[in-house]
Amino acid sequence: MLIEEILKGENKRLEFKEKLPSNEAIAKTVVAFSNTAGGKLIIGVSDDKKIVGIDEDKVFEYEEKIASIISDLCYPLILPEIYTQNINGKVVLVIEVFRGSMLPYYLKNRGKLKGTFVRVGSTNRLADENIIAELTRQRQNRSFDEEENLEYSLDSLDLKVIYDEFKKIGKSCNYEKLKNLKLIKTLGSQDLPTNSLLITLGKFDNSSIKCARFKGTTKEIFIDKKEFTDNLFLNLENTIKFLQNHLNLHAKVEGLQLKEELEIPLIALREALLNAIIHRDYTRNSDIKVAIYDDIVEIVSPGTFPNGLSLEDVISGRSELRNKSLANLFKELKYIESWGSGIEKITKVCKEKGVKFEIKEEPSFVNVVFYRKTSKKPANNQRKTSEKPANLTNQEEIIYNYLIDNKKIDVQKTQDLLKIKSARAREILSNMVKKEILEKIGKTKGSYYILKNR
């Protein structure tokens, strides 16, 4: 029932407006719903979920106006359902939008690059170039990892890494099998590696995993730090070892034997890592990060949920594959049993062991948090996670990632990093200052930039 949805509050698929909003506000929300997971814009409900209703005499006027707004301002054509519903004697107007098939949708007057919006949590966010490209691939039923890569030749790659993984489970693998898995594709008369093969072999810079053990509950002091830059199989194995080295073992008696268990179930950590590796967005210039604090373990995966999935969808076991070839490879290798089973496993084993865990979708990443048994859940905003500002351009994201590991950057370093001219480097840095991402230190030739509020 609609009242039950309203009582849950605004989310990825639900937005409230007490009064009829501006034309552009309506269009933004409709476009964002169409590009993401669909949803309902309800007029006559306040932000605090109070049903205030609308003037019944204006229902037909509102319906016609909204239909015209969507037709005039949105492209491609969006056909929502617009209807009223009586809730406790008050009438609300519902604009129900379904996820479209002609992605991406955008505001006509702004154009595709500046008018494409997506839904993140309960807000509409301007899509960056990466998201627009991903929406286009979804419309064409393609995935980034299945695309051919012209930068590498097959002769330069060690395919034995994958052959050996199949041997471990008693399966054979040959060149034709790799083609069937879309790790290799034929373009004209030439066989080329796909992005999934290069990602698997660790040839992409962002296919690494960064691990850190911090002292206390902040990032001020780290005890241990490792970066794993090998193939995905070794990265997974080494990350598991890192977690085992830094988490506590709890002993319990079973029969006549003393059995030791990791404080956070190993199967839950493994499934969370597999989800991050398989489902992350490899078009983003950032890597998976694993952080251990005194009170929590967090696993941060670049990119939001794929193909418009909501948090509720993920928890219920629904699965959408962003990286189809990569996912099929890991399934063939029996790293995963069935689609959508990972979160169910994590939920079940954590409940059995009394471990709290959360999944959070942020503007540019998904964060899985396990609460250590020796700690209490921290209050909201107690810790700054690895949150990255939303809607960074590719070049801004490279600068941001550089500053995560380095304290400052100047114009010359920006030129070298992005391989651009001085004027363009200054323009990008200036824009990041305007967005309040960076802070400029100094006004002379020796000036430099740091991350703001970090």
BAKOLGU-494640 format. One record per residue (C-alpha): x, y, z; residue in three letters. Coordinates in pm, 1 decimal, always signed. Last residue first. Example, Ala and Ser with C-alpha at 12.3 -4.5 7.8 and 13.67 -1.06 7.14 Angstrom:
BEGIN
<<+1367.0; -106.0; +714.0>; 'ser'>;
<<+1230.0; -450.0; +780.0>; 'ala'>;
END
This chain:
BEGIN
<<+4042.0; +1657.3; +529.6>; 'arg'>;
<<+3829.9; +1969.2; +516.8>; 'asn'>;
<<+3955.4; +2070.5; +171.3>; 'lys'>;
<<+4195.7; +1844.2; -15.4>; 'leu'>;
<<+4519.8; +2030.7; -81.7>; 'ile'>;
<<+4639.5; +2265.1; -356.4>; 'tyr'>;
<<+4970.7; +2440.8; -421.8>; 'tyr'>;
<<+5120.3; +2789.3; -440.8>; 'ser'>;
<<+5492.0; +2833.4; -500.7>; 'gly'>;
<<+5441.0; +3069.2; -791.3>; 'lys'>;
<<+5260.0; +3307.9; -556.3>; 'thr'>;
<<+4911.2; +3308.5; -406.3>; 'lys'>;
<<+4945.8; +3053.4; -126.4>; 'gly'>;
<<+4744.8; +2740.8; -36.4>; 'ile'>;
<<+4449.3; +2666.6; -258.9>; 'lys'>;
<<+4178.6; +2447.9; -105.4>; 'glu'>;
<<+4028.7; +2160.4; -298.2>; 'leu'>;
<<+3686.2; +1993.9; -307.0>; 'ile'>;
<<+3492.7; +2315.1; -243.0>; 'glu'>;
<<+3330.4; +2296.5; -590.5>; 'lys'>;
<<+3489.0; +2634.0; -662.8>; 'lys'>;
<<+3828.9; +2490.7; -559.3>; 'val'>;
<<+3774.0; +2196.1; -792.7>; 'met'>;
<<+3696.3; +2441.0; -1074.2>; 'asn'>;
<<+4022.3; +2626.9; -1006.2>; 'ser'>;
<<+4219.8; +2301.9; -1019.5>; 'leu'>;
<<+4062.6; +2213.0; -1355.0>; 'ile'>;
<<+4127.1; +2560.9; -1498.6>; 'glu'>;
<<+4485.7; +2569.5; -1374.1>; 'arg'>;
<<+4558.6; +2234.0; -1540.6>; 'ala'>;
<<+4396.2; +2356.2; -1865.3>; 'arg'>;
<<+4616.7; +2665.9; -1871.7>; 'ala'>;
<<+4931.7; +2462.6; -1795.3>; 'ser'>;
<<+4885.4; +2212.2; -2077.7>; 'lys'>;
<<+4771.9; +1852.9; -2034.8>; 'ile'>;
<<+4933.6; +1516.0; -1968.2>; 'lys'>;
<<+4698.8; +1445.3; -1675.8>; 'leu'>;
<<+4964.0; +1366.3; -1414.7>; 'leu'>;
<<+5237.8; +1579.1; -1571.1>; 'asp'>;
<<+5015.6; +1886.7; -1601.9>; 'gln'>;
<<+4874.4; +1829.8; -1253.0>; 'thr'>;
<<+5230.3; +1804.5; -1115.4>; 'lys'>;
<<+5312.6; +2138.5; -1276.3>; 'gln'>;
<<+4997.6; +2303.8; -1141.8>; 'val'>;
<<+5058.8; +2194.5; -784.2>; 'asp'>;
<<+4950.5; +1897.6; -573.3>; 'ile'>;
<<+4942.4; +1831.0; -200.2>; 'lys'>;
<<+4936.7; +1566.1; +72.9>; 'lys'>;
<<+4990.4; +1259.0; -140.5>; 'asn'>;
<<+4802.0; +929.4; -107.6>; 'asp'>;
<<+4447.7; +1068.4; -109.0>; 'ile'>;
<<+4576.7; +1361.8; -314.1>; 'leu'>;
<<+4647.5; +1140.4; -614.8>; 'tyr'>;
<<+4296.3; +995.5; -592.1>; 'asn'>;
<<+4147.2; +1347.2; -602.8>; 'tyr'>;
<<+4362.1; +1446.1; -900.7>; 'ile'>;
<<+4260.1; +1133.1; -1093.0>; 'ile'>;
<<+3895.2; +1195.1; -998.8>; 'glu'>;
<<+3916.7; +1552.0; -1125.7>; 'glu'>;
<<+4043.0; +1425.2; -1461.7>; 'gln'>;
<<+3761.9; +1170.2; -1494.6>; 'asn'>;
<<+3502.6; +1429.9; -1392.2>; 'thr'>;
<<+3385.6; +1421.6; -1032.8>; 'leu'>;
<<+3009.9; +1392.2; -988.8>; 'asn'>;
<<+2997.6; +1298.6; -622.6>; 'ala'>;
<<+3270.0; +1378.0; -371.2>; 'pro'>;
<<+3457.0; +1072.4; -244.6>; 'lys'>;
<<+3380.3; +902.7; +82.2>; 'glu'>;
<<+3658.4; +683.7; +222.5>; 'ser'>;
<<+3490.1; +704.4; +559.6>; 'thr'>;
<<+3489.6; +1006.4; +788.6>; 'lys'>;
<<+3400.0; +876.5; +1129.3>; 'arg'>;
<<+3164.8; +988.9; +1403.9>; 'gln'>;
<<+2912.7; +1105.9; +1144.3>; 'asn'>;
<<+2634.2; +898.8; +1301.3>; 'asn'>;
<<+2724.5; +743.5; +1636.4>; 'ala'>;
<<+2959.9; +448.0; +1644.2>; 'pro'>;
<<+2825.8; +91.5; +1674.6>; 'lys'>;
<<+2977.0; -57.4; +1986.7>; 'lys'>;
<<+3307.3; -237.5; +1989.5>; 'ser'>;
<<+3477.1; -564.6; +2084.8>; 'thr'>;
<<+3254.8; -764.1; +1853.9>; 'lys'>;
<<+3378.4; -577.0; +1548.8>; 'arg'>;
<<+3114.6; -404.8; +1341.7>; 'tyr'>;
<<+3125.5; -499.6; +973.0>; 'phe'>;
<<+3075.2; -219.7; +719.5>; 'val'>;
<<+3013.5; -262.7; +346.7>; 'val'>;
<<+3051.0; +64.2; +153.5>; 'asn'>;
<<+2931.0; +117.6; -200.4>; 'val'>;
<<+3085.6; +403.8; -395.1>; 'phe'>;
<<+3026.6; +728.0; -584.3>; 'ser'>;
<<+2720.3; +895.3; -433.7>; 'pro'>;
<<+2702.1; +656.9; -133.5>; 'glu'>;
<<+2524.4; +322.6; -110.4>; 'glu'>;
<<+2559.2; +175.8; +237.2>; 'lys'>;
<<+2559.6; -190.4; +336.1>; 'ile'>;
<<+2561.6; -266.0; +706.7>; 'glu'>;
<<+2695.1; -539.4; +935.7>; 'phe'>;
<<+2635.9; -649.7; +1292.0>; 'lys'>;
<<+2801.8; -971.7; +1408.3>; 'val'>;
<<+2606.9; -1209.3; +1635.1>; 'gly'>;
<<+2761.9; -1523.9; +1493.2>; 'lys'>;
<<+2441.6; -1671.1; +1350.7>; 'glu'>;
<<+2323.5; -1329.0; +1229.8>; 'lys'>;
<<+2660.0; -1269.0; +1061.8>; 'cys'>;
<<+2638.9; -1611.1; +893.1>; 'val'>;
<<+2290.2; -1550.4; +752.9>; 'lys'>;
<<+2336.4; -1192.3; +638.8>; 'thr'>;
<<+2670.2; -1265.2; +468.7>; 'ile'>;
<<+2529.5; -1570.4; +292.3>; 'lys'>;
<<+2222.2; -1377.0; +173.9>; 'glu'>;
<<+2449.0; -1096.4; +53.9>; 'ile'>;
<<+2645.8; -1343.5; -160.3>; 'gly'>;
<<+2356.7; -1543.8; -307.8>; 'ser'>;
<<+2253.7; -1293.8; -575.5>; 'gly'>;
<<+2371.1; -1505.2; -867.1>; 'trp'>;
<<+2464.9; -1861.4; -774.5>; 'ser'>;
<<+2764.7; -2047.2; -634.4>; 'glu'>;
<<+3041.6; -1788.6; -651.7>; 'ile'>;
<<+3416.6; -1855.0; -655.7>; 'tyr'>;
<<+3326.5; -2168.1; -850.5>; 'lys'>;
<<+3576.6; -2100.2; -1132.0>; 'leu'>;
<<+3292.3; -2088.0; -1382.8>; 'glu'>;
<<+3118.3; -1836.5; -1151.5>; 'lys'>;
<<+3429.9; -1621.2; -1136.6>; 'phe'>;
<<+3454.6; -1622.1; -1517.8>; 'leu'>;
<<+3084.0; -1545.8; -1557.1>; 'asn'>;
<<+3115.1; -1243.1; -1328.2>; 'ala'>;
<<+3412.8; -1110.2; -1521.8>; 'leu'>;
<<+3231.1; -1147.2; -1852.6>; 'ser'>;
<<+2915.9; -978.3; -1727.2>; 'lys'>;
<<+3070.5; -684.3; -1542.1>; 'asn'>;
<<+2767.6; -476.6; -1435.7>; 'arg'>;
<<+2562.9; -785.6; -1357.6>; 'leu'>;
<<+2228.6; -730.9; -1187.4>; 'glu'>;
<<+2133.5; -950.0; -891.0>; 'ser'>;
<<+1826.6; -955.9; -668.6>; 'arg'>;
<<+1901.7; -1118.4; -334.0>; 'gly'>;
<<+1656.2; -932.8; -109.1>; 'ser'>;
<<+1941.3; -725.5; +36.5>; 'ile'>;
<<+2041.3; -606.6; -310.0>; 'val'>;
<<+1687.6; -513.3; -409.6>; 'asp'>;
<<+1632.3; -323.2; -82.0>; 'glu'>;
<<+1955.4; -129.9; -140.7>; 'leu'>;
<<+1821.4; -26.7; -479.6>; 'ser'>;
<<+1934.6; -160.5; -815.6>; 'leu'>;
<<+1939.9; +93.8; -1099.3>; 'gly'>;
<<+2162.4; -100.0; -1336.8>; 'asn'>;
<<+2454.5; -146.6; -1098.2>; 'pro'>;
<<+2472.8; -37.2; -732.9>; 'phe'>;
<<+2703.2; +264.9; -700.9>; 'thr'>;
<<+3063.9; +284.7; -815.7>; 'gly'>;
<<+3396.0; +215.0; -645.3>; 'pro'>;
<<+3388.8; -54.9; -372.3>; 'ser'>;
<<+3474.0; +25.9; -11.6>; 'val'>;
<<+3519.7; -258.4; +236.8>; 'ile'>;
<<+3493.7; -145.3; +598.5>; 'glu'>;
<<+3603.8; -323.1; +915.3>; 'val'>;
<<+3482.6; -171.4; +1239.7>; 'ile'>;
<<+3564.1; -83.2; +1601.2>; 'asp'>;
<<+3943.1; -79.5; +1636.3>; 'asp'>;
<<+3977.0; +11.6; +1271.1>; 'tyr'>;
<<+4041.2; -210.2; +968.2>; 'ile'>;
<<+4020.3; -54.1; +622.5>; 'ala'>;
<<+3979.2; -231.3; +288.6>; 'val'>;
<<+3983.6; -13.8; -21.0>; 'lys'>;
<<+3888.5; -116.7; -373.2>; 'ile'>;
<<+4050.9; +103.0; -636.1>; 'asp'>;
<<+3986.3; +437.1; -798.2>; 'ser'>;
<<+3988.7; +567.7; -1153.0>; 'asn'>;
<<+3628.1; +478.4; -1230.3>; 'arg'>;
<<+3556.6; +275.5; -1545.4>; 'thr'>;
<<+3608.0; -40.7; -1340.8>; 'tyr'>;
<<+3276.3; +4.1; -1157.3>; 'asp'>;
<<+3258.7; -260.8; -886.3>; 'arg'>;
<<+3048.8; -576.3; -925.3>; 'his'>;
<<+3303.7; -857.7; -943.1>; 'ile'>;
<<+3578.3; -729.5; -713.5>; 'ile'>;
<<+3346.2; -567.9; -456.0>; 'ala'>;
<<+3110.2; -864.4; -448.7>; 'asn'>;
<<+3406.3; -1098.6; -406.9>; 'leu'>;
<<+3533.1; -888.3; -117.2>; 'leu'>;
<<+3194.8; -898.7; +57.0>; 'ala'>;
<<+3171.9; -1273.8; +0.7>; 'glu'>;
<<+3519.6; -1330.4; +147.8>; 'arg'>;
<<+3449.5; -1113.4; +452.7>; 'leu'>;
<<+3125.5; -1300.6; +520.3>; 'ala'>;
<<+3292.0; -1642.9; +474.7>; 'ile'>;
<<+3568.8; -1539.5; +714.9>; 'leu'>;
<<+3320.2; -1472.8; +991.8>; 'pro'>;
<<+3413.2; -1155.5; +1182.5>; 'ile'>;
<<+3582.5; -1239.1; +1515.6>; 'glu'>;
<<+3779.8; -1511.9; +1335.6>; 'leu'>;
<<+3710.9; -1851.8; +1480.9>; 'glu'>;
<<+3922.8; -2086.8; +1692.8>; 'glu'>;
<<+3802.2; -2431.1; +1795.7>; 'lys'>;
<<+3902.5; -2605.4; +2119.8>; 'leu'>;
<<+3818.4; -2973.8; +2101.4>; 'gln'>;
<<+3643.6; -3208.6; +2341.8>; 'leu'>;
<<+3295.9; -3142.4; +2207.9>; 'gly'>;
<<+3315.6; -2797.4; +2052.5>; 'glu'>;
<<+3487.0; -2552.2; +2287.1>; 'val'>;
<<+3518.6; -2189.3; +2176.2>; 'lys'>;
<<+3810.5; -1964.5; +2086.9>; 'ala'>;
<<+3788.7; -1617.0; +1937.1>; 'his'>;
<<+4056.5; -1500.7; +1693.1>; 'leu'>;
<<+4110.9; -1130.5; +1653.5>; 'asn'>;
<<+4149.3; -947.7; +1322.5>; 'leu'>;
<<+4478.8; -813.2; +1188.9>; 'his'>;
<<+4649.7; -1114.2; +1035.3>; 'asn'>;
<<+4326.2; -1270.1; +911.8>; 'gln'>;
<<+4234.6; -946.3; +734.2>; 'leu'>;
<<+4572.6; -931.2; +560.6>; 'phe'>;
<<+4541.1; -1297.4; +464.9>; 'lys'>;
<<+4200.8; -1230.4; +305.1>; 'ile'>;
<<+4354.5; -938.0; +115.5>; 'thr'>;
<<+4634.1; -1163.7; -8.7>; 'asn'>;
<<+4391.7; -1422.9; -144.8>; 'glu'>;
<<+4169.7; -1164.7; -315.9>; 'leu'>;
<<+4468.6; -988.2; -472.2>; 'asn'>;
<<+4606.5; -1325.3; -579.8>; 'leu'>;
<<+4285.8; -1409.8; -765.4>; 'phe'>;
<<+4248.6; -1059.3; -908.5>; 'leu'>;
<<+4595.2; -1058.0; -1066.4>; 'asn'>;
<<+4869.7; -864.2; -885.9>; 'asp'>;
<<+4856.8; -511.7; -745.6>; 'thr'>;
<<+4802.4; -566.8; -374.0>; 'phe'>;
<<+4865.4; -252.8; -169.9>; 'glu'>;
<<+4954.1; -298.0; +196.0>; 'lys'>;
<<+4944.6; -76.5; +503.5>; 'lys'>;
<<+5005.8; -155.5; +867.8>; 'asp'>;
<<+4971.0; +36.1; +1192.0>; 'ile'>;
<<+4808.5; +347.5; +1050.4>; 'phe'>;
<<+4768.5; +675.0; +1237.7>; 'ile'>;
<<+4521.7; +954.6; +1156.7>; 'glu'>;
<<+4267.8; +737.8; +977.3>; 'lys'>;
<<+4020.5; +732.3; +1266.9>; 'thr'>;
<<+3877.5; +473.9; +1507.9>; 'thr'>;
<<+4189.0; +367.1; +1696.0>; 'gly'>;
<<+4508.7; +269.5; +1517.7>; 'lys'>;
<<+4449.1; +197.8; +1152.1>; 'phe'>;
<<+4504.1; -127.6; +964.4>; 'arg'>;
<<+4518.5; -58.5; +591.0>; 'ala'>;
<<+4444.7; -245.1; +269.0>; 'cys'>;
<<+4452.2; -117.7; -88.4>; 'lys'>;
<<+4321.5; -353.1; -357.3>; 'ile'>;
<<+4445.6; -327.0; -717.4>; 'ser'>;
<<+4224.9; -338.3; -1028.3>; 'ser'>;
<<+4252.6; +40.8; -1060.9>; 'asn'>;
<<+4582.0; +34.2; -1248.5>; 'asp'>;
<<+4436.1; -203.9; -1506.6>; 'phe'>;
<<+4674.8; -482.3; -1603.5>; 'lys'>;
<<+4581.6; -695.5; -1302.5>; 'gly'>;
<<+4534.0; -1020.5; -1494.3>; 'leu'>;
<<+4160.0; -1021.2; -1424.6>; 'thr'>;
<<+4125.9; -655.8; -1528.6>; 'ile'>;
<<+4310.7; -725.9; -1854.3>; 'leu'>;
<<+4088.8; -1025.1; -1930.5>; 'leu'>;
<<+3775.3; -826.8; -1843.9>; 'ser'>;
<<+3883.8; -536.4; -2065.3>; 'asn'>;
<<+3877.1; -765.7; -2365.8>; 'thr'>;
<<+4190.6; -912.8; -2518.4>; 'pro'>;
<<+4215.0; -900.0; -2897.7>; 'leu'>;
<<+4210.5; -1160.5; -3174.2>; 'asp'>;
<<+4271.6; -1009.0; -3516.2>; 'gln'>;
<<+4105.0; -1086.5; -3849.9>; 'ser'>;
<<+3827.6; -831.2; -3813.1>; 'gly'>;
<<+3791.1; -790.4; -3436.8>; 'leu'>;
<<+3791.0; -1129.6; -3267.4>; 'thr'>;
<<+3723.1; -1130.9; -2895.3>; 'lys'>;
<<+3910.4; -1267.2; -2594.2>; 'ile'>;
<<+3787.6; -1271.9; -2234.1>; 'leu'>;
<<+3442.7; -1321.5; -2380.4>; 'lys'>;
<<+3389.1; -1643.7; -2181.8>; 'leu'>;
<<+3354.6; -1831.7; -2510.8>; 'asn'>;
<<+3680.6; -1673.4; -2626.2>; 'lys'>;
<<+3856.8; -1786.9; -2309.5>; 'leu'>;
<<+3719.4; -2137.5; -2367.5>; 'lys'>;
<<+3860.0; -2130.9; -2720.2>; 'glu'>;
<<+4209.3; -2058.8; -2583.2>; 'tyr'>;
<<+4201.1; -2351.1; -2344.7>; 'asn'>;
<<+4068.3; -2443.6; -2004.2>; 'cys'>;
<<+4046.1; -2777.2; -1827.0>; 'ser'>;
<<+3864.5; -2825.5; -1501.1>; 'lys'>;
<<+3985.0; -2998.5; -1184.5>; 'gly'>;
<<+3914.5; -2707.4; -949.2>; 'ile'>;
<<+4278.9; -2598.6; -921.1>; 'lys'>;
<<+4327.5; -2665.0; -1294.1>; 'lys'>;
<<+4077.3; -2387.8; -1374.5>; 'phe'>;
<<+4284.8; -2137.2; -1178.0>; 'glu'>;
<<+4598.5; -2258.9; -1357.0>; 'asp'>;
<<+4448.0; -2183.9; -1700.4>; 'tyr'>;
<<+4365.8; -1832.5; -1577.8>; 'ile'>;
<<+4722.2; -1749.2; -1474.7>; 'val'>;
<<+4852.9; -1939.3; -1778.6>; 'lys'>;
<<+4708.1; -1663.2; -1996.9>; 'leu'>;
<<+5020.1; -1454.6; -1935.7>; 'asp'>;
<<+4968.9; -1149.0; -2156.5>; 'leu'>;
<<+5211.4; -982.1; -2399.4>; 'ser'>;
<<+5123.7; -1215.3; -2688.5>; 'asp'>;
<<+4756.4; -1120.7; -2647.8>; 'leu'>;
<<+4840.4; -767.6; -2755.8>; 'ser'>;
<<+4752.3; -475.8; -2530.6>; 'tyr'>;
<<+4632.1; -122.5; -2604.1>; 'glu'>;
<<+4347.7; -219.0; -2838.2>; 'leu'>;
<<+4105.3; -337.0; -2569.4>; 'asn'>;
<<+3788.1; -508.4; -2687.1>; 'glu'>;
<<+3472.2; -441.6; -2485.6>; 'glu'>;
<<+3329.4; -715.9; -2263.7>; 'glu'>;
<<+3439.5; -543.0; -1939.1>; 'asp'>;
<<+3251.5; -227.6; -2027.5>; 'phe'>;
<<+2919.3; -407.8; -2056.5>; 'ser'>;
<<+2683.1; -414.0; -2351.4>; 'arg'>;
<<+2303.8; -434.4; -2362.6>; 'asn'>;
<<+2289.1; -133.4; -2597.8>; 'gln'>;
<<+2074.5; +62.1; -2350.3>; 'arg'>;
<<+2302.4; -54.6; -2069.4>; 'gln'>;
<<+2607.4; +64.5; -2263.6>; 'arg'>;
<<+2450.7; +410.8; -2296.6>; 'thr'>;
<<+2381.2; +419.1; -1922.9>; 'leu'>;
<<+2747.1; +329.9; -1859.8>; 'glu'>;
<<+2866.4; +611.8; -2086.4>; 'ala'>;
<<+2640.1; +857.5; -1903.2>; 'ile'>;
<<+2772.1; +730.1; -1568.4>; 'ile'>;
<<+3134.0; +774.5; -1675.4>; 'asn'>;
<<+3068.5; +1121.2; -1819.4>; 'glu'>;
<<+2920.7; +1246.2; -1491.6>; 'asp'>;
<<+2555.8; +1220.4; -1392.6>; 'ala'>;
<<+2397.5; +1512.4; -1203.9>; 'leu'>;
<<+2251.7; +1378.2; -881.1>; 'arg'>;
<<+1888.7; +1354.2; -771.3>; 'asn'>;
<<+1851.4; +1275.9; -401.4>; 'thr'>;
<<+1688.0; +1010.2; -183.2>; 'ser'>;
<<+1969.4; +756.5; -213.4>; 'gly'>;
<<+2141.8; +829.9; -541.0>; 'val'>;
<<+1900.4; +880.8; -831.5>; 'arg'>;
<<+2042.7; +973.9; -1166.2>; 'val'>;
<<+2041.4; +1295.7; -1367.6>; 'phe'>;
<<+2141.6; +1371.7; -1726.5>; 'thr'>;
<<+2115.1; +1742.4; -1811.4>; 'gly'>;
<<+2471.8; +1867.4; -1836.6>; 'lys'>;
<<+2623.7; +1609.9; -2072.4>; 'leu'>;
<<+2295.8; +1512.2; -2243.2>; 'lys'>;
<<+2165.3; +1859.2; -2321.6>; 'gly'>;
<<+2063.0; +2131.5; -2080.2>; 'arg'>;
<<+1741.4; +2246.3; -2252.9>; 'asn'>;
<<+1634.1; +1891.5; -2332.5>; 'lys'>;
<<+1668.0; +1759.9; -1976.8>; 'leu'>;
<<+1806.4; +1406.5; -1984.1>; 'tyr'>;
<<+1730.3; +1037.2; -2029.7>; 'tyr'>;
<<+2019.8; +798.2; -2091.5>; 'pro'>;
<<+1893.6; +542.7; -2166.8>; 'leu'>;
<<+1620.5; +442.3; -2411.3>; 'met'>;
<<+1487.9; +144.1; -2209.8>; 'ser'>;
<<+1335.7; +344.9; -1928.2>; 'gly'>;
<<+1292.9; +263.2; -1561.1>; 'arg'>;
<<+930.6; +330.1; -1475.0>; 'phe'>;
<<+788.6; +656.4; -1340.6>; 'val'>;
<<+486.6; +691.0; -1113.3>; 'glu'>;
<<+367.4; +1048.3; -1064.5>; 'ile'>;
<<+132.1; +1028.6; -766.3>; 'val'>;
<<-105.4; +1306.6; -657.2>; 'leu'>;
<<-226.4; +1297.8; -298.2>; 'val'>;
<<-587.3; +1330.7; -180.1>; 'val'>;
<<-671.5; +1353.6; +188.6>; 'lys'>;
<<-942.9; +1154.9; +365.8>; 'gly'>;
<<-708.1; +911.7; +534.7>; 'asn'>;
<<-516.6; +854.1; +212.0>; 'ile'>;
<<-705.5; +909.1; -111.3>; 'asn'>;
<<-499.0; +834.0; -419.0>; 'gln'>;
<<-450.0; +1031.0; -735.4>; 'thr'>;
<<-298.2; +931.9; -1068.8>; 'tyr'>;
<<-18.8; +1007.1; -1313.7>; 'ile'>;
<<+144.5; +708.3; -1485.4>; 'glu'>;
<<+467.5; +807.9; -1652.6>; 'pro'>;
<<+540.9; +819.0; -2026.6>; 'leu'>;
<<+895.6; +943.8; -2088.3>; 'ile'>;
<<+1000.7; +1048.8; -2440.4>; 'leu'>;
<<+1376.7; +1073.5; -2491.3>; 'pro'>;
<<+1417.5; +1345.7; -2370.0>; 'tyr'>;
<<+1253.0; +1550.7; -2094.7>; 'cys'>;
<<+1146.4; +1917.5; -2086.0>; 'leu'>;
<<+837.9; +1943.6; -2309.4>; 'asp'>;
<<+681.5; +1600.0; -2254.9>; 'ser'>;
<<+756.0; +1596.1; -1882.1>; 'ile'>;
<<+623.5; +1949.2; -1835.1>; 'ile'>;
<<+313.3; +1877.2; -2046.7>; 'ser'>;
<<+222.1; +1566.7; -1842.8>; 'ala'>;
<<+276.3; +1766.0; -1522.0>; 'ile'>;
<<+47.0; +2048.2; -1636.9>; 'lys'>;
<<-228.3; +1811.9; -1748.2>; 'glu'>;
<<-222.3; +1622.6; -1416.4>; 'glu'>;
<<-206.8; +1943.5; -1214.5>; 'tyr'>;
<<-509.4; +2095.5; -1389.1>; 'glu'>;
<<-700.7; +1769.3; -1351.1>; 'phe'>;
<<-627.0; +1761.0; -975.8>; 'val'>;
<<-691.6; +2130.7; -911.6>; 'lys'>;
<<-1036.0; +2100.6; -750.1>; 'asp'>;
<<-899.4; +1831.3; -519.7>; 'glu'>;
<<-661.0; +2081.9; -358.4>; 'asp'>;
<<-363.6; +1873.0; -247.2>; 'ile'>;
<<-291.8; +1648.1; +49.7>; 'gly'>;
<<-110.1; +1721.3; +376.3>; 'val'>;
<<+1.9; +1363.5; +453.4>; 'ile'>;
<<+296.5; +1399.2; +694.0>; 'lys'>;
<<+605.4; +1201.6; +592.5>; 'lys'>;
<<+856.9; +1447.4; +749.0>; 'asp'>;
<<+944.5; +1581.9; +403.2>; 'asp'>;
<<+578.2; +1674.5; +349.6>; 'ser'>;
<<+332.7; +1473.9; +139.2>; 'val'>;
<<+89.2; +1630.7; -106.5>; 'gly'>;
<<+266.6; +1554.5; -432.1>; 'ile'>;
<<+417.5; +1206.2; -453.0>; 'ile'>;
<<+703.5; +1138.2; -695.7>; 'leu'>;
<<+715.0; +762.6; -742.0>; 'lys'>;
<<+1002.0; +551.4; -868.7>; 'gly'>;
<<+1198.8; +398.9; -1154.3>; 'gly'>;
<<+1526.8; +224.3; -1085.8>; 'ala'>;
<<+1789.1; +455.6; -1230.4>; 'thr'>;
<<+1771.1; +648.1; -1556.1>; 'asn'>;
<<+1391.6; +686.0; -1556.1>; 'ser'>;
<<+1389.9; +784.1; -1185.4>; 'phe'>;
<<+1653.1; +1051.7; -1249.2>; 'ala'>;
<<+1463.8; +1187.0; -1552.4>; 'val'>;
<<+1138.3; +1207.3; -1352.7>; 'val'>;
<<+1318.5; +1375.3; -1062.4>; 'thr'>;
<<+1486.9; +1631.8; -1285.4>; 'lys'>;
<<+1163.3; +1704.3; -1477.2>; 'ala'>;
<<+966.8; +1774.7; -1157.7>; 'ile'>;
<<+1239.9; +2006.9; -1028.0>; 'ala'>;
<<+1256.1; +2176.1; -1368.9>; 'glu'>;
<<+885.7; +2260.8; -1368.6>; 'asn'>;
<<+894.8; +2394.6; -1013.6>; 'ser'>;
<<+736.3; +2196.8; -731.9>; 'pro'>;
<<+364.7; +2121.9; -674.3>; 'leu'>;
<<+327.2; +2138.8; -298.5>; 'lys'>;
<<+429.8; +1914.3; -7.9>; 'glu'>;
<<+672.0; +1723.3; -228.3>; 'lys'>;
<<+782.9; +1369.0; -147.3>; 'phe'>;
<<+1026.6; +1141.5; -330.5>; 'glu'>;
<<+1034.4; +762.2; -356.0>; 'leu'>;
<<+1243.3; +516.9; -554.7>; 'arg'>;
<<+1593.5; +582.6; -420.0>; 'lys'>;
<<+1455.4; +674.9; -80.1>; 'asn'>;
<<+1212.8; +905.1; +93.1>; 'glu'>;
<<+1042.4; +774.7; +405.1>; 'gly'>;
<<+931.3; +430.1; +522.6>; 'lys'>;
<<+593.1; +577.0; +621.6>; 'leu'>;
<<+532.3; +675.4; +259.9>; 'ile'>;
<<+574.4; +317.7; +134.9>; 'glu'>;
<<+324.0; +193.1; +394.1>; 'glu'>;
<<+77.4; +466.9; +292.2>; 'ile'>;
<<+107.9; +355.8; -71.4>; 'leu'>;
<<+0.0; +0.0; +0.0>; 'met'>;
END
